Structures are given as structure tokens and as C-alpha cells.
Amino acid sequence: MRRLSISVTFLLTALAAGAAHADNRCGYGDFAYAAQDGVAVYNVSPPTGGRTYFQGDGEGCPGAPSCKLKSYLVTQDEVLASKVGNGWACAWYGKGDRHTVGWLKTSDLIKSAVAPSGEGDWLGAWRFGDNQITITRDKKGFRAEGEATWKGPASVHEGAFKGRIEVKGVAATYADPEGTEPFCSVDMRRVGRYMVVADSGSCGGASVSFDGVYVR
């Protein structure tokens, strides 16, 4: 009985450690998936002015000196944050074709007011890099058509989806017909002028992904 108790305790400890490690993840995919449960716009405002540096999600991060990245932001830069807690926010910053994701101190951020969004705000051609998602509406509801591309050193892989989407306020979902293999699903969430997208990982060729922050 004692051996069983020790084994169970070890297992629970390992699971807790794994969960804790997973909770500190803040890469592009982590940000996009977490955003489907909630995302907000913030402005950078370090209490002492100057710079606020992104931190990575390695062992002991965020918070340890080794977590500090070279990328930084300055006062009034605009970011999106999708996972906030314990004094840190998993944040995305983009300018042109350059994008950065990492942990930022919440003490260096001020939440921005965002105007209410209507159904018509979904419509249009949304772009993220070479990816595009076009949303239209007819008498039966909303439709989306997406195209994604991954460019490797010696090949190009493509992905696509097309069909009805279910829109509920600031969230929308596309899903292939039941029984489709591989099964593609795409979640979209709007905030301000942005649309954050996360897919199932089965919407195209190898390395193809719709994950990202889209604008019109």
C-alpha cells in the first residue's frame, strides 16, 4: 500500500509540474489558442518610461534573468494579450510583417477601451502575412474562405477551407463536415481592429497554419 501511495504521489506531482510548465507557454500558437477564450488590447506604459522587454517561456520563465529577450516595446506601443495572470501577460505585437510574442509584465500595460463590435464588422478580407480569410454574408448567414501558405527553402505547402461559419458575438467557428479526414476546424475571435485565429492543425499541408493575428 505504501508503494502504491508513493507512486500515486509521484504521478500527481509529475502531472502538476507538467501543467505548470504548460501554463507558462507563450508562443505564437499558445497565444492564438488562448485568445479564443478571451483577448484584450493594451497600450505599453512602463511606470518609469523607457522600455519593457519581452520574456520567453523556457524553464523558470517568466521572471528569471535568463528569460529576458532582445525584443522590447516602448510607451504607447499597442499589444494584444490573451493569457493574463500572476503579474504577466502573454502578448502579441505586430508592425508590418514583423511579429513578436512573449511575456510582458502587466504593470507595464494599460488596458485600452474597445468600441462595441457589430456583426457587420466581421465582413471583409482579413490578412496575416501570406494568409487570407475572406468573410461574406448572404441570406443564410456568414461564409468564410481561407487560404494559407507555408514557404520552405525547397517547397511550398498550401491549405484552405471554405464554407459556413457560426458567428456568436465576437467569436466565430468553421468546421469541416462530420467524418471528414483530416478534420479542419478554425476558431476566430475579434477584438478592436484585429481578428485572432487558431486552427486544428489539419487545414493543409505540412507546417501550414492559419494561426495568427489578422487585420483588414
Buried (B, 14 or more C-beta within 10 A) or exposed (E): EEEEEEEEEEEEEEEEEEEEEEEBBBEBBBBBBBBBEBBBBBBBBBEEEEBBBBBBBEEEBBBEEEBBEEBBBEEEBBBBBBBBEEEBBBBBBBEEEEBBBBBBBBEBBEEEEBEEEEEEBBEBEBBBEEBBBBBEBEEEEBBBBBBBBBEEEEEEBEBBBEEBBEBEEBBBBBBBEEEEEEBBBBBBBBBBEBBBBBBBBBBBEEEBBBBBBBEE
